[in-house]
Amino acid sequence: MAKKISNGNVYMATAKEVPQIGKRYYCYKLNSVDGRPKSAACYTSAVKAIECIGNNMYKVNTCNSIYLVNVG
């Protein structure tokens, strides 16, 4: 059975660096526009928790959202 992540804001993203707790995180949020994937650069709110969930994949909890990030 899959774990429930959150009822709030959950995003898929890519980044070049592993996040650091207490700092804002620069990443690229992935969205779908007219059925096509698009990415938009953004800074998150402060990182509260980080969990490695796989090969270069991280679950990043911020003050306002959760990001599932592929770092590479």
Summary of the structure (lengths in Angstrom):
residues: 72
radius of gyration: 12.0
end to end distance: 28.7
largest distance: 35.2
contacts: 174
relative contact order: 0.32
helix: 0%
strand: 61%
